Amino acid sequence: MNETVRDLTLPLSEDDARGLELGETLTVSGLVFTGRSRLHIRAIEQGILPPLDFSAINCFFHVGPVMRQTEPGWEVVSIEPTSSIRFERYSPALVRKLGLRTLIGKTTMGPGTAEALREVGGVHLSKIGVCGNLLRRQVKRVVEVHFLEELGKTEATWVFEVERFGPFFVDIDATGRNYFAELDAHSRERLAAMRGELGIPEDFAYTEVNP
């Protein structure tokens, strides 16, 4: 991954997204909206969406935030990203439906989402060792919330204004390349080469150890 961290202004344009390199480290500033399983299911199976302008707010943060209501308003306690791969079933359709340019989460996503991001010109960003308690300090304000009474604080759609939010790195770029998939393929190639160098036959089976 590249060491230089630059800050991107949201909403991300298609040109900006297609200009990002796989493995590039960055932060984002602007508006993001949150969601988990219920948002995906309702959007794709039931056609229910939060009343947002997704051309102006096109950064989807995979998170169920811990929120606290205070006298001045809502306060973020923690926003630890959740694993994005759990949404792979619905994510390709959601990316195409909303024209999402930016997804943020933990780990990566599958080939269906990668292809959808390639089509619309979007990227997936994965967290880099920053806990949710630290990320919350980068939230400038809670802009609004939707479906709070219906879904509860965790599954509701929150809109946050963030500043230098991250850092994250580009694990799926706008050409559909996947950092983790390529890393896995490279590791398998190296393992095969090492087995050859050590004279380990291809049909070698490791001993199973019973507990």
mmCIF file of the C-alpha atoms, coordinates in Angstrom:
data_MODEL
# 
_entry.id   MODEL 
# 
loop_
_atom_site.group_PDB 
_atom_site.id 
_atom_site.type_symbol 
_atom_site.label_atom_id 
_atom_site.label_alt_id 
_atom_site.label_comp_id 
_atom_site.label_asym_id 
_atom_site.label_entity_id 
_atom_site.label_seq_id 
_atom_site.pdbx_PDB_ins_code 
_atom_site.Cartn_x 
_atom_site.Cartn_y 
_atom_site.Cartn_z 
_atom_site.occupancy 
_atom_site.B_iso_or_equiv 
_atom_site.pdbx_formal_charge 
_atom_site.auth_seq_id 
_atom_site.auth_comp_id 
_atom_site.auth_asym_id 
_atom_site.auth_atom_id 
_atom_site.pdbx_PDB_model_num 
ATOM 1   C CA . MET A 1 1   ? 0.000   0.000   0.000   1.00 0.00 ? 1   MET A CA 1 
ATOM 2   C CA . ASN A 1 2   ? 1.095   3.578   -0.620  1.00 0.00 ? 2   ASN A CA 1 
ATOM 3   C CA . GLU A 1 3   ? 2.263   5.577   2.401   1.00 0.00 ? 3   GLU A CA 1 
ATOM 4   C CA . THR A 1 4   ? 0.968   9.002   1.345   1.00 0.00 ? 4   THR A CA 1 
ATOM 5   C CA . VAL A 1 5   ? -2.459  9.801   2.777   1.00 0.00 ? 5   VAL A CA 1 
ATOM 6   C CA . ARG A 1 6   ? -4.590  12.313  0.923   1.00 0.00 ? 6   ARG A CA 1 
ATOM 7   C CA . ASP A 1 7   ? -8.045  13.594  1.784   1.00 0.00 ? 7   ASP A CA 1 
ATOM 8   C CA . LEU A 1 8   ? -10.893 13.228  -0.707  1.00 0.00 ? 8   LEU A CA 1 
ATOM 9   C CA . THR A 1 9   ? -13.908 15.526  -0.770  1.00 0.00 ? 9   THR A CA 1 
ATOM 10  C CA . LEU A 1 10  ? -17.305 13.821  -0.856  1.00 0.00 ? 10  LEU A CA 1 
ATOM 11  C CA . PRO A 1 11  ? -19.404 13.251  -2.852  1.00 0.00 ? 11  PRO A CA 1 
ATOM 12  C CA . LEU A 1 12  ? -16.838 11.453  -4.965  1.00 0.00 ? 12  LEU A CA 1 
ATOM 13  C CA . SER A 1 13  ? -17.130 12.009  -8.701  1.00 0.00 ? 13  SER A CA 1 
ATOM 14  C CA . GLU A 1 14  ? -16.753 9.164   -11.189 1.00 0.00 ? 14  GLU A CA 1 
ATOM 15  C CA . ASP A 1 15  ? -13.526 10.691  -12.473 1.00 0.00 ? 15  ASP A CA 1 
ATOM 16  C CA . ASP A 1 16  ? -12.129 10.900  -8.938  1.00 0.00 ? 16  ASP A CA 1 
ATOM 17  C CA . ALA A 1 17  ? -13.121 7.312   -8.203  1.00 0.00 ? 17  ALA A CA 1 
ATOM 18  C CA . ARG A 1 18  ? -11.604 5.986   -11.408 1.00 0.00 ? 18  ARG A CA 1 
ATOM 19  C CA . GLY A 1 19  ? -8.422  7.883   -10.622 1.00 0.00 ? 19  GLY A CA 1 
ATOM 20  C CA . LEU A 1 20  ? -7.821  6.047   -7.338  1.00 0.00 ? 20  LEU A CA 1 
ATOM 21  C CA . GLU A 1 21  ? -5.181  3.325   -7.255  1.00 0.00 ? 21  GLU A CA 1 
ATOM 22  C CA . LEU A 1 22  ? -5.607  -0.094  -5.700  1.00 0.00 ? 22  LEU A CA 1 
ATOM 23  C CA . GLY A 1 23  ? -3.959  -0.049  -2.257  1.00 0.00 ? 23  GLY A CA 1 
ATOM 24  C CA . GLU A 1 24  ? -3.962  3.750   -2.027  1.00 0.00 ? 24  GLU A CA 1 
ATOM 25  C CA . THR A 1 25  ? -4.374  5.126   1.498   1.00 0.00 ? 25  THR A CA 1 
ATOM 26  C CA . LEU A 1 26  ? -6.747  8.045   2.018   1.00 0.00 ? 26  LEU A CA 1 
ATOM 27  C CA . THR A 1 27  ? -9.250  9.848   4.211   1.00 0.00 ? 27  THR A CA 1 
ATOM 28  C CA . VAL A 1 28  ? -12.600 11.345  3.213   1.00 0.00 ? 28  VAL A CA 1 
ATOM 29  C CA . SER A 1 29  ? -14.396 14.556  4.155   1.00 0.00 ? 29  SER A CA 1 
ATOM 30  C CA . GLY A 1 30  ? -18.063 15.313  3.579   1.00 0.00 ? 30  GLY A CA 1 
ATOM 31  C CA . LEU A 1 31  ? -21.351 13.471  4.066   1.00 0.00 ? 31  LEU A CA 1 
ATOM 32  C CA . VAL A 1 32  ? -21.709 9.719   4.586   1.00 0.00 ? 32  VAL A CA 1 
ATOM 33  C CA . PHE A 1 33  ? -24.780 7.606   5.306   1.00 0.00 ? 33  PHE A CA 1 
ATOM 34  C CA . THR A 1 34  ? -24.853 4.408   7.344   1.00 0.00 ? 34  THR A CA 1 
ATOM 35  C CA . GLY A 1 35  ? -26.606 1.076   7.061   1.00 0.00 ? 35  GLY A CA 1 
ATOM 36  C CA . ARG A 1 36  ? -26.438 -2.626  7.707   1.00 0.00 ? 36  ARG A CA 1 
ATOM 37  C CA . SER A 1 37  ? -28.536 -5.671  6.779   1.00 0.00 ? 37  SER A CA 1 
ATOM 38  C CA . ARG A 1 38  ? -31.955 -4.056  7.135   1.00 0.00 ? 38  ARG A CA 1 
ATOM 39  C CA . LEU A 1 39  ? -31.123 -1.238  4.752   1.00 0.00 ? 39  LEU A CA 1 
ATOM 40  C CA . HIS A 1 40  ? -29.989 -3.716  2.079   1.00 0.00 ? 40  HIS A CA 1 
ATOM 41  C CA . ILE A 1 41  ? -32.999 -5.996  2.475   1.00 0.00 ? 41  ILE A CA 1 
ATOM 42  C CA . ARG A 1 42  ? -35.551 -3.196  2.529   1.00 0.00 ? 42  ARG A CA 1 
ATOM 43  C CA . ALA A 1 43  ? -33.966 -1.361  -0.411  1.00 0.00 ? 43  ALA A CA 1 
ATOM 44  C CA . ILE A 1 44  ? -33.715 -4.373  -2.717  1.00 0.00 ? 44  ILE A CA 1 
ATOM 45  C CA . GLU A 1 45  ? -36.583 -6.633  -1.648  1.00 0.00 ? 45  GLU A CA 1 
ATOM 46  C CA . GLN A 1 46  ? -39.130 -3.995  -0.603  1.00 0.00 ? 46  GLN A CA 1 
ATOM 47  C CA . GLY A 1 47  ? -38.072 -0.855  -2.462  1.00 0.00 ? 47  GLY A CA 1 
ATOM 48  C CA . ILE A 1 48  ? -37.850 1.142   0.776   1.00 0.00 ? 48  ILE A CA 1 
ATOM 49  C CA . LEU A 1 49  ? -35.089 3.741   0.855   1.00 0.00 ? 49  LEU A CA 1 
ATOM 50  C CA . PRO A 1 50  ? -34.226 6.615   3.181   1.00 0.00 ? 50  PRO A CA 1 
ATOM 51  C CA . PRO A 1 51  ? -35.233 9.968   1.648   1.00 0.00 ? 51  PRO A CA 1 
ATOM 52  C CA . LEU A 1 52  ? -31.739 11.015  0.623   1.00 0.00 ? 52  LEU A CA 1 
ATOM 53  C CA . ASP A 1 53  ? -30.293 12.582  -2.512  1.00 0.00 ? 53  ASP A CA 1 
ATOM 54  C CA . PHE A 1 54  ? -27.873 9.788   -3.368  1.00 0.00 ? 54  PHE A CA 1 
ATOM 55  C CA . SER A 1 55  ? -26.146 11.910  -5.980  1.00 0.00 ? 55  SER A CA 1 
ATOM 56  C CA . ALA A 1 56  ? -25.125 14.289  -3.169  1.00 0.00 ? 56  ALA A CA 1 
ATOM 57  C CA . ILE A 1 57  ? -24.591 11.619  -0.484  1.00 0.00 ? 57  ILE A CA 1 
ATOM 58  C CA . ASN A 1 58  ? -23.056 8.666   -2.323  1.00 0.00 ? 58  ASN A CA 1 
ATOM 59  C CA . CYS A 1 59  ? -20.708 7.317   0.367   1.00 0.00 ? 59  CYS A CA 1 
ATOM 60  C CA . PHE A 1 60  ? -22.208 4.303   2.161   1.00 0.00 ? 60  PHE A CA 1 
ATOM 61  C CA . PHE A 1 61  ? -20.597 3.413   5.498   1.00 0.00 ? 61  PHE A CA 1 
ATOM 62  C CA . HIS A 1 62  ? -21.172 -0.188  6.638   1.00 0.00 ? 62  HIS A CA 1 
ATOM 63  C CA . VAL A 1 63  ? -21.682 0.354   10.342  1.00 0.00 ? 63  VAL A CA 1 
ATOM 64  C CA . GLY A 1 64  ? -24.181 0.040   13.168  1.00 0.00 ? 64  GLY A CA 1 
ATOM 65  C CA . PRO A 1 65  ? -23.121 3.052   15.232  1.00 0.00 ? 65  PRO A CA 1 
ATOM 66  C CA . VAL A 1 66  ? -23.384 3.301   18.993  1.00 0.00 ? 66  VAL A CA 1 
ATOM 67  C CA . MET A 1 67  ? -25.312 6.517   19.548  1.00 0.00 ? 67  MET A CA 1 
ATOM 68  C CA . ARG A 1 68  ? -26.270 8.554   22.620  1.00 0.00 ? 68  ARG A CA 1 
ATOM 69  C CA . GLN A 1 69  ? -28.916 11.238  22.821  1.00 0.00 ? 69  GLN A CA 1 
ATOM 70  C CA . THR A 1 70  ? -27.895 14.294  24.802  1.00 0.00 ? 70  THR A CA 1 
ATOM 71  C CA . GLU A 1 71  ? -29.585 17.605  25.455  1.00 0.00 ? 71  GLU A CA 1 
ATOM 72  C CA . PRO A 1 72  ? -27.885 19.306  22.486  1.00 0.00 ? 72  PRO A CA 1 
ATOM 73  C CA . GLY A 1 73  ? -28.670 16.339  20.191  1.00 0.00 ? 73  GLY A CA 1 
ATOM 74  C CA . TRP A 1 74  ? -27.340 12.972  19.073  1.00 0.00 ? 74  TRP A CA 1 
ATOM 75  C CA . GLU A 1 75  ? -23.750 12.058  19.895  1.00 0.00 ? 75  GLU A CA 1 
ATOM 76  C CA . VAL A 1 76  ? -21.600 9.310   18.381  1.00 0.00 ? 76  VAL A CA 1 
ATOM 77  C CA . VAL A 1 77  ? -20.118 6.969   20.996  1.00 0.00 ? 77  VAL A CA 1 
ATOM 78  C CA . SER A 1 78  ? -18.451 4.508   18.599  1.00 0.00 ? 78  SER A CA 1 
ATOM 79  C CA . ILE A 1 79  ? -18.562 3.741   14.868  1.00 0.00 ? 79  ILE A CA 1 
ATOM 80  C CA . GLU A 1 80  ? -16.603 0.539   14.358  1.00 0.00 ? 80  GLU A CA 1 
ATOM 81  C CA . PRO A 1 81  ? -17.071 -0.595  10.714  1.00 0.00 ? 81  PRO A CA 1 
ATOM 82  C CA . THR A 1 82  ? -18.718 -3.957  10.230  1.00 0.00 ? 82  THR A CA 1 
ATOM 83  C CA . SER A 1 83  ? -17.584 -6.657  7.778   1.00 0.00 ? 83  SER A CA 1 
ATOM 84  C CA . SER A 1 84  ? -18.691 -5.657  4.303   1.00 0.00 ? 84  SER A CA 1 
ATOM 85  C CA . ILE A 1 85  ? -18.641 -9.170  2.845   1.00 0.00 ? 85  ILE A CA 1 
ATOM 86  C CA . ARG A 1 86  ? -21.780 -10.025 4.823   1.00 0.00 ? 86  ARG A CA 1 
ATOM 87  C CA . PHE A 1 87  ? -23.732 -7.743  2.461   1.00 0.00 ? 87  PHE A CA 1 
ATOM 88  C CA . GLU A 1 88  ? -22.476 -9.316  -0.776  1.00 0.00 ? 88  GLU A CA 1 
ATOM 89  C CA . ARG A 1 89  ? -25.876 -10.861 -1.553  1.00 0.00 ? 89  ARG A CA 1 
ATOM 90  C CA . TYR A 1 90  ? -27.540 -7.458  -1.949  1.00 0.00 ? 90  TYR A CA 1 
ATOM 91  C CA . SER A 1 91  ? -24.653 -5.062  -2.511  1.00 0.00 ? 91  SER A CA 1 
ATOM 92  C CA . PRO A 1 92  ? -24.287 -5.342  -6.319  1.00 0.00 ? 92  PRO A CA 1 
ATOM 93  C CA . ALA A 1 93  ? -27.944 -4.431  -6.806  1.00 0.00 ? 93  ALA A CA 1 
ATOM 94  C CA . LEU A 1 94  ? -27.719 -1.593  -4.282  1.00 0.00 ? 94  LEU A CA 1 
ATOM 95  C CA . VAL A 1 95  ? -24.598 -0.126  -5.891  1.00 0.00 ? 95  VAL A CA 1 
ATOM 96  C CA . ARG A 1 96  ? -26.317 -0.096  -9.286  1.00 0.00 ? 96  ARG A CA 1 
ATOM 97  C CA . LYS A 1 97  ? -29.662 1.149   -7.910  1.00 0.00 ? 97  LYS A CA 1 
ATOM 98  C CA . LEU A 1 98  ? -28.157 4.123   -6.066  1.00 0.00 ? 98  LEU A CA 1 
ATOM 99  C CA . GLY A 1 99  ? -25.083 4.718   -8.230  1.00 0.00 ? 99  GLY A CA 1 
ATOM 100 C CA . LEU A 1 100 ? -22.843 4.504   -5.183  1.00 0.00 ? 100 LEU A CA 1 
ATOM 101 C CA . ARG A 1 101 ? -19.309 5.779   -5.660  1.00 0.00 ? 101 ARG A CA 1 
ATOM 102 C CA . THR A 1 102 ? -17.881 4.889   -2.248  1.00 0.00 ? 102 THR A CA 1 
ATOM 103 C CA . LEU A 1 103 ? -18.402 1.982   0.124   1.00 0.00 ? 103 LEU A CA 1 
ATOM 104 C CA . ILE A 1 104 ? -16.574 1.913   3.453   1.00 0.00 ? 104 ILE A CA 1 
ATOM 105 C CA . GLY A 1 105 ? -16.309 -1.120  5.704   1.00 0.00 ? 105 GLY A CA 1 
ATOM 106 C CA . LYS A 1 106 ? -14.114 -3.786  7.212   1.00 0.00 ? 106 LYS A CA 1 
ATOM 107 C CA . THR A 1 107 ? -12.327 -6.440  5.102   1.00 0.00 ? 107 THR A CA 1 
ATOM 108 C CA . THR A 1 108 ? -13.504 -6.606  1.486   1.00 0.00 ? 108 THR A CA 1 
ATOM 109 C CA . MET A 1 109 ? -16.364 -7.674  -0.790  1.00 0.00 ? 109 MET A CA 1 
ATOM 110 C CA . GLY A 1 110 ? -16.963 -10.284 -3.463  1.00 0.00 ? 110 GLY A CA 1 
ATOM 111 C CA . PRO A 1 111 ? -16.809 -10.334 -7.279  1.00 0.00 ? 111 PRO A CA 1 
ATOM 112 C CA . GLY A 1 112 ? -20.426 -9.239  -7.675  1.00 0.00 ? 112 GLY A CA 1 
ATOM 113 C CA . THR A 1 113 ? -19.847 -5.956  -5.864  1.00 0.00 ? 113 THR A CA 1 
ATOM 114 C CA . ALA A 1 114 ? -16.498 -5.492  -7.619  1.00 0.00 ? 114 ALA A CA 1 
ATOM 115 C CA . GLU A 1 115 ? -18.233 -5.764  -11.000 1.00 0.00 ? 115 GLU A CA 1 
ATOM 116 C CA . ALA A 1 116 ? -20.982 -3.339  -9.952  1.00 0.00 ? 116 ALA A CA 1 
ATOM 117 C CA . LEU A 1 117 ? -18.371 -0.811  -8.798  1.00 0.00 ? 117 LEU A CA 1 
ATOM 118 C CA . ARG A 1 118 ? -16.560 -1.214  -12.110 1.00 0.00 ? 118 ARG A CA 1 
ATOM 119 C CA . GLU A 1 119 ? -19.788 -0.437  -13.964 1.00 0.00 ? 119 GLU A CA 1 
ATOM 120 C CA . VAL A 1 120 ? -20.776 2.676   -11.994 1.00 0.00 ? 120 VAL A CA 1 
ATOM 121 C CA . GLY A 1 121 ? -17.248 3.917   -11.276 1.00 0.00 ? 121 GLY A CA 1 
ATOM 122 C CA . GLY A 1 122 ? -16.938 3.344   -7.545  1.00 0.00 ? 122 GLY A CA 1 
ATOM 123 C CA . VAL A 1 123 ? -14.564 1.954   -4.924  1.00 0.00 ? 123 VAL A CA 1 
ATOM 124 C CA . HIS A 1 124 ? -14.619 0.015   -1.668  1.00 0.00 ? 124 HIS A CA 1 
ATOM 125 C CA . LEU A 1 125 ? -12.486 1.332   1.185   1.00 0.00 ? 125 LEU A CA 1 
ATOM 126 C CA . SER A 1 126 ? -11.328 -0.888  4.045   1.00 0.00 ? 126 SER A CA 1 
ATOM 127 C CA . LYS A 1 127 ? -10.328 0.230   7.540   1.00 0.00 ? 127 LYS A CA 1 
ATOM 128 C CA . ILE A 1 128 ? -6.706  0.294   8.669   1.00 0.00 ? 128 ILE A CA 1 
ATOM 129 C CA . GLY A 1 129 ? -6.349  -0.504  12.369  1.00 0.00 ? 129 GLY A CA 1 
ATOM 130 C CA . VAL A 1 130 ? -8.340  2.466   13.687  1.00 0.00 ? 130 VAL A CA 1 
ATOM 131 C CA . CYS A 1 131 ? -10.923 1.639   16.362  1.00 0.00 ? 131 CYS A CA 1 
ATOM 132 C CA . GLY A 1 132 ? -14.441 3.030   16.298  1.00 0.00 ? 132 GLY A CA 1 
ATOM 133 C CA . ASN A 1 133 ? -13.841 5.179   19.373  1.00 0.00 ? 133 ASN A CA 1 
ATOM 134 C CA . LEU A 1 134 ? -11.163 7.087   17.462  1.00 0.00 ? 134 LEU A CA 1 
ATOM 135 C CA . LEU A 1 135 ? -13.172 7.329   14.256  1.00 0.00 ? 135 LEU A CA 1 
ATOM 136 C CA . ARG A 1 136 ? -16.012 9.017   16.134  1.00 0.00 ? 136 ARG A CA 1 
ATOM 137 C CA . ARG A 1 137 ? -13.761 12.007  16.787  1.00 0.00 ? 137 ARG A CA 1 
ATOM 138 C CA . GLN A 1 138 ? -13.695 12.624  13.051  1.00 0.00 ? 138 GLN A CA 1 
ATOM 139 C CA . VAL A 1 139 ? -17.484 13.055  12.913  1.00 0.00 ? 139 VAL A CA 1 
ATOM 140 C CA . LYS A 1 140 ? -18.119 16.807  12.890  1.00 0.00 ? 140 LYS A CA 1 
ATOM 141 C CA . ARG A 1 141 ? -21.872 16.497  13.368  1.00 0.00 ? 141 ARG A CA 1 
ATOM 142 C CA . VAL A 1 142 ? -24.856 14.195  13.128  1.00 0.00 ? 142 VAL A CA 1 
ATOM 143 C CA . VAL A 1 143 ? -26.866 15.656  10.244  1.00 0.00 ? 143 VAL A CA 1 
ATOM 144 C CA . GLU A 1 144 ? -30.029 13.520  10.377  1.00 0.00 ? 144 GLU A CA 1 
ATOM 145 C CA . VAL A 1 145 ? -31.442 10.058  11.025  1.00 0.00 ? 145 VAL A CA 1 
ATOM 146 C CA . HIS A 1 146 ? -34.107 8.012   9.225   1.00 0.00 ? 146 HIS A CA 1 
ATOM 147 C CA . PHE A 1 147 ? -36.203 4.995   10.345  1.00 0.00 ? 147 PHE A CA 1 
ATOM 148 C CA . LEU A 1 148 ? -35.058 5.424   13.938  1.00 0.00 ? 148 LEU A CA 1 
ATOM 149 C CA . GLU A 1 149 ? -38.340 4.426   15.573  1.00 0.00 ? 149 GLU A CA 1 
ATOM 150 C CA . GLU A 1 150 ? -38.933 1.617   13.105  1.00 0.00 ? 150 GLU A CA 1 
ATOM 151 C CA . LEU A 1 151 ? -35.481 0.007   13.103  1.00 0.00 ? 151 LEU A CA 1 
ATOM 152 C CA . GLY A 1 152 ? -33.705 1.264   16.225  1.00 0.00 ? 152 GLY A CA 1 
ATOM 153 C CA . LYS A 1 153 ? -30.398 3.085   16.575  1.00 0.00 ? 153 LYS A CA 1 
ATOM 154 C CA . THR A 1 154 ? -28.182 0.311   15.170  1.00 0.00 ? 154 THR A CA 1 
ATOM 155 C CA . GLU A 1 155 ? -30.078 -0.365  11.925  1.00 0.00 ? 155 GLU A CA 1 
ATOM 156 C CA . ALA A 1 156 ? -31.338 3.184   11.328  1.00 0.00 ? 156 ALA A CA 1 
ATOM 157 C CA . THR A 1 157 ? -29.834 5.283   8.540   1.00 0.00 ? 157 THR A CA 1 
ATOM 158 C CA . TRP A 1 158 ? -27.651 8.019   9.999   1.00 0.00 ? 158 TRP A CA 1 
ATOM 159 C CA . VAL A 1 159 ? -26.101 10.835  8.009   1.00 0.00 ? 159 VAL A CA 1 
ATOM 160 C CA . PHE A 1 160 ? -22.799 12.107  9.366   1.00 0.00 ? 160 PHE A CA 1 
ATOM 161 C CA . GLU A 1 161 ? -20.613 14.990  8.299   1.00 0.00 ? 161 GLU A CA 1 
ATOM 162 C CA . VAL A 1 162 ? -17.038 13.742  8.624   1.00 0.00 ? 162 VAL A CA 1 
ATOM 163 C CA . GLU A 1 163 ? -13.652 15.419  8.344   1.00 0.00 ? 163 GLU A CA 1 
ATOM 164 C CA . ARG A 1 164 ? -10.444 13.587  7.390   1.00 0.00 ? 164 ARG A CA 1 
ATOM 165 C CA . PHE A 1 165 ? -12.312 10.373  8.164   1.00 0.00 ? 165 PHE A CA 1 
ATOM 166 C CA . GLY A 1 166 ? -10.079 7.316   8.250   1.00 0.00 ? 166 GLY A CA 1 
ATOM 167 C CA . PRO A 1 167 ? -7.525  6.376   7.179   1.00 0.00 ? 167 PRO A CA 1 
ATOM 168 C CA . PHE A 1 168 ? -8.826  3.688   4.834   1.00 0.00 ? 168 PHE A CA 1 
ATOM 169 C CA . PHE A 1 169 ? -7.297  2.033   1.816   1.00 0.00 ? 169 PHE A CA 1 
ATOM 170 C CA . VAL A 1 170 ? -8.702  1.174   -1.618  1.00 0.00 ? 170 VAL A CA 1 
ATOM 171 C CA . ASP A 1 171 ? -9.214  -2.587  -1.554  1.00 0.00 ? 171 ASP A CA 1 
ATOM 172 C CA . ILE A 1 172 ? -11.546 -2.654  -4.594  1.00 0.00 ? 172 ILE A CA 1 
ATOM 173 C CA . ASP A 1 173 ? -10.860 -0.051  -7.262  1.00 0.00 ? 173 ASP A CA 1 
ATOM 174 C CA . ALA A 1 174 ? -13.099 1.260   -10.043 1.00 0.00 ? 174 ALA A CA 1 
ATOM 175 C CA . THR A 1 175 ? -11.703 -1.270  -12.535 1.00 0.00 ? 175 THR A CA 1 
ATOM 176 C CA . GLY A 1 176 ? -12.955 -4.140  -10.363 1.00 0.00 ? 176 GLY A CA 1 
ATOM 177 C CA . ARG A 1 177 ? -9.553  -5.196  -9.030  1.00 0.00 ? 177 ARG A CA 1 
ATOM 178 C CA . ASN A 1 178 ? -9.561  -6.573  -5.489  1.00 0.00 ? 178 ASN A CA 1 
ATOM 179 C CA . TYR A 1 179 ? -6.502  -6.086  -3.292  1.00 0.00 ? 179 TYR A CA 1 
ATOM 180 C CA . PHE A 1 180 ? -7.232  -9.074  -1.057  1.00 0.00 ? 180 PHE A CA 1 
ATOM 181 C CA . ALA A 1 181 ? -8.053  -11.395 -3.964  1.00 0.00 ? 181 ALA A CA 1 
ATOM 182 C CA . GLU A 1 182 ? -4.786  -10.492 -5.687  1.00 0.00 ? 182 GLU A CA 1 
ATOM 183 C CA . LEU A 1 183 ? -2.865  -10.887 -2.432  1.00 0.00 ? 183 LEU A CA 1 
ATOM 184 C CA . ASP A 1 184 ? -4.386  -14.355 -1.954  1.00 0.00 ? 184 ASP A CA 1 
ATOM 185 C CA . ALA A 1 185 ? -3.506  -15.367 -5.523  1.00 0.00 ? 185 ALA A CA 1 
ATOM 186 C CA . HIS A 1 186 ? 0.061   -14.136 -5.063  1.00 0.00 ? 186 HIS A CA 1 
ATOM 187 C CA . SER A 1 187 ? 0.386   -16.037 -1.773  1.00 0.00 ? 187 SER A CA 1 
ATOM 188 C CA . ARG A 1 188 ? -0.811  -19.243 -3.430  1.00 0.00 ? 188 ARG A CA 1 
ATOM 189 C CA . GLU A 1 189 ? 1.730   -18.812 -6.217  1.00 0.00 ? 189 GLU A CA 1 
ATOM 190 C CA . ARG A 1 190 ? 4.526   -18.259 -3.713  1.00 0.00 ? 190 ARG A CA 1 
ATOM 191 C CA . LEU A 1 191 ? 3.415   -21.273 -1.668  1.00 0.00 ? 191 LEU A CA 1 
ATOM 192 C CA . ALA A 1 192 ? 3.505   -23.479 -4.764  1.00 0.00 ? 192 ALA A CA 1 
ATOM 193 C CA . ALA A 1 193 ? 6.987   -22.168 -5.621  1.00 0.00 ? 193 ALA A CA 1 
ATOM 194 C CA . MET A 1 194 ? 8.241   -22.794 -2.083  1.00 0.00 ? 194 MET A CA 1 
ATOM 195 C CA . ARG A 1 195 ? 6.877   -26.343 -2.119  1.00 0.00 ? 195 ARG A CA 1 
ATOM 196 C CA . GLY A 1 196 ? 8.810   -26.920 -5.332  1.00 0.00 ? 196 GLY A CA 1 
ATOM 197 C CA . GLU A 1 197 ? 12.011  -25.478 -3.878  1.00 0.00 ? 197 GLU A CA 1 
ATOM 198 C CA . LEU A 1 198 ? 11.678  -27.695 -0.804  1.00 0.00 ? 198 LEU A CA 1 
ATOM 199 C CA . GLY A 1 199 ? 10.791  -30.782 -2.794  1.00 0.00 ? 199 GLY A CA 1 
ATOM 200 C CA . ILE A 1 200 ? 7.333   -31.155 -1.258  1.00 0.00 ? 200 ILE A CA 1 
ATOM 201 C CA . PRO A 1 201 ? 5.120   -33.165 -3.662  1.00 0.00 ? 201 PRO A CA 1 
ATOM 202 C CA . GLU A 1 202 ? 1.860   -31.571 -4.830  1.00 0.00 ? 202 GLU A CA 1 
ATOM 203 C CA . ASP A 1 203 ? -0.206  -34.403 -3.361  1.00 0.00 ? 203 ASP A CA 1 
ATOM 204 C CA . PHE A 1 204 ? 1.398   -34.042 0.079   1.00 0.00 ? 204 PHE A CA 1 
ATOM 205 C CA . ALA A 1 205 ? -1.198  -34.067 2.850   1.00 0.00 ? 205 ALA A CA 1 
ATOM 206 C CA . TYR A 1 206 ? -0.526  -32.462 6.182   1.00 0.00 ? 206 TYR A CA 1 
ATOM 207 C CA . THR A 1 207 ? -1.080  -34.612 9.256   1.00 0.00 ? 207 THR A CA 1 
ATOM 208 C CA . GLU A 1 208 ? -4.352  -34.050 11.041  1.00 0.00 ? 208 GLU A CA 1 
ATOM 209 C CA . VAL A 1 209 ? -3.927  -33.640 14.774  1.00 0.00 ? 209 VAL A CA 1 
ATOM 210 C CA . ASN A 1 210 ? -6.809  -34.826 16.899  1.00 0.00 ? 210 ASN A CA 1 
ATOM 211 C CA . PRO A 1 211 ? -7.467  -32.828 20.089  1.00 0.00 ? 211 PRO A CA 1 
# 
